[in-house]
Amino acid sequence: MASLAITVLGHDRPGIIADVTAALALRDANVEDSSMTLLRGHFAWTLVVGAEATAREVASDLSFLESDGLVVSVLPVTDEAPERDEDLQSFVVSVHGADRVGIVAAITGAIASYGGNITDLQTRLGGGLYVVVAEADFPSYADPEKLTAALTAVGQSVGVDVSIKPTDMDVL
């Protein structure tokens, strides 16, 4: 069974998820992982499915969505897992402050400079307040105190407050 990555993007309407999953079910494709959100009235869904069908066949099955103005992509996913440190430290990095260009670039750049890999990222703008919540895995050798100090300093340089806390893995 092959793994396929599918994205569906466009103006939101009721029934998009039902339409996609019904077409996938006809192919006996199993939704394994997915993440969906609405961004200012736009539907954005990324999913990984297990299927006997090819990416081209599934893309053809979902092409009817284009009549609604939705953009669909289907790509094969390799099963190769990158080598990873088994003793990763996971943190939630929360950022809030006045909106301005460069906040996400500065914070994510600092995370990357400490070997951090962002596993989830959410941003929201409301009433002039900008909020970023990032979950990131860091190598076991990363010093949490130095990481906190560095991210706090980067936050100050772009005028936002940053807090870091270990992820509670038991919740998952």
LINCORSUL-V874444 format. One line per field, one symbol per residue. ss: DSSP state (H for helix, E for strand, - for the rest). A space follows every 10 residues. Layout:
BEGIN
ss = ???
END
This chain:
BEGIN
ss = -EEEEEEEEE E----HHHHH HHHHHH---E EEEEEEEEE- -EEEEEEEEE E---HHHHHH HHHHHHHH-- EEEEEEE--- --------EE EEEEEEEE-- --HHHHHHHH HHH---EEEE EEEEEE--EE EEEEEEEE-- ---HHHHHHH HHHHHHH--E EEEEEE--HH H-
END
